[in-house]
Structure formats: structure tokens, C-alpha cells
Amino acid sequence: MRLSETRRAFETQISFPADHEAVVEQVGGVTLEAPNGDDTTVAAVLERVDDAEFDSPDELYDSLVTFVDDAFIGRKFYDDRGSQSGMRNEEQSF
């Protein structure tokens, strides 16, 4: 499952509020497909989360997104603003 699809799955498969153990029991085995590396499971990501209870699908999703590893980040240090190497670095006075 793609990371972006997990929120909907949480809404349909889990009754909230839900404790950490219940979430792992219900959706922990779901494999998350990493675009840039090894896939992982929801349970493996949730091992890094300290929350004992999740009040909503959004809270669970936010925790999941916060604690996935670098394989889910995409291009690290990418700047879509373009390179500024072509710009002159001269002082201007107005």
C-alpha cells in the first residue's frame, strides 16, 4: 500500500480512539511501498512512535508520516526553486 492510501484504510478498518496495540493488531501487517528503498510495515514504523493512543485517523496518519524512514522522502535536499548559480551576487542600492 502506498503511504498516501493509509489514511483511508485507517478510517475504514479501525475504530477510534484506538490504542497502539489495537492498531498494530488490525493494520500492523500492512506493507508500505517505499518509492526509494526497502518496503516496511505499519508495525515497524509504529515501533518508533511513543503515543499510547490515537484519537483519529488523522492523528495516526500524521504519526506514520512523521516516523517513516528516508526511503519515503523522495529526493532529499531537492529544491524546486532552481539553482541560483546563474545569478549575480552583487550588492544593489535602491
C-alpha positions as semicolon CSV with decimal commas, in nm:
position;residue;x (nm);y (nm);z (nm)
1;M;0,000;0,000;0,000
2;R;0,122;0,348;-0,075
3;L;0,169;0,576;0,223
4;S;-0,090;0,819;0,084
5;E;-0,355;0,543;0,091
6;T;-0,316;0,461;0,460
7;R;-0,540;0,736;0,596
8;R;-0,843;0,595;0,414
9;A;-0,758;0,244;0,532
10;F;-0,735;0,368;0,891
11;E;-1,080;0,528;0,860
12;T;-1,242;0,206;0,739
13;Q;-1,054;-0,057;0,941
14;I;-1,004;0,096;1,286
15;S;-1,247;0,233;1,545
16;F;-1,111;0,545;1,713
17;P;-0,989;0,621;1,969
18;A;-0,758;0,321;1,936
19;D;-0,462;0,221;2,145
20;H;-0,124;0,137;1,999
21;E;-0,167;-0,240;2,040
22;A;-0,505;-0,244;1,866
23;V;-0,369;-0,050;1,569
24;V;-0,074;-0,288;1,533
25;E;-0,309;-0,585;1,561
26;Q;-0,550;-0,453;1,297
27;V;-0,320;-0,293;1,037
28;G;0,035;-0,363;1,157
29;G;0,097;-0,624;0,887
30;V;0,016;-0,385;0,603
31;T;0,321;-0,336;0,381
32;L;0,407;0,023;0,293
33;E;0,560;0,055;-0,053
34;A;0,866;0,279;-0,039
35;P;0,939;0,471;-0,360
36;N;1,313;0,487;-0,288
37;G;1,422;0,181;-0,098
38;D;1,301;-0,112;0,103
39;D;0,935;-0,153;0,185
40;T;0,831;-0,167;0,550
41;T;0,522;-0,244;0,754
42;V;0,294;-0,019;0,954
43;A;0,400;-0,208;1,269
44;A;0,769;-0,139;1,202
45;V;0,704;0,234;1,170
46;L;0,481;0,243;1,477
47;E;0,760;0,091;1,687
48;R;0,919;0,440;1,674
49;V;0,601;0,615;1,796
50;D;0,560;0,691;2,168
51;D;0,183;0,756;2,154
52;A;-0,018;0,504;2,354
53;E;-0,347;0,603;2,191
54;F;-0,460;0,762;1,866
55;D;-0,776;0,974;1,875
56;S;-0,842;0,985;1,500
57;P;-0,729;0,850;1,163
58;D;-0,557;1,184;1,103
59;E;-0,353;1,156;1,422
60;L;-0,245;0,803;1,332
61;Y;-0,160;0,906;0,976
62;D;0,043;1,204;1,099
63;S;0,241;0,978;1,331
64;L;0,306;0,735;1,048
65;V;0,424;1,006;0,810
66;T;0,648;1,155;1,078
67;F;0,826;0,829;1,155
68;V;0,878;0,663;0,814
69;D;1,242;0,629;0,713
70;D;1,437;0,801;0,436
71;A;1,309;0,559;0,170
72;F;0,980;0,754;0,173
73;I;1,126;1,103;0,140
74;G;1,185;1,124;-0,232
75;R;1,476;1,335;-0,348
76;K;1,647;1,459;-0,035
77;F;1,766;1,818;-0,039
78;Y;1,573;1,883;-0,362
79;D;1,498;2,248;-0,426
80;D;1,234;2,313;-0,691
81;R;1,318;2,682;-0,697
82;G;1,606;2,615;-0,931
83;S;1,969;2,682;-0,900
84;Q;2,082;3,027;-0,813
85;S;2,428;2,969;-0,954
86;G;2,348;3,180;-1,257
87;M;2,250;3,484;-1,050
88;R;2,499;3,754;-0,982
89;N;2,580;3,818;-0,625
90;E;2,634;4,191;-0,650
91;E;2,515;4,444;-0,399
92;Q;2,247;4,679;-0,521
93;S;2,147;5,008;-0,375
94;F;1,798;5,147;-0,412
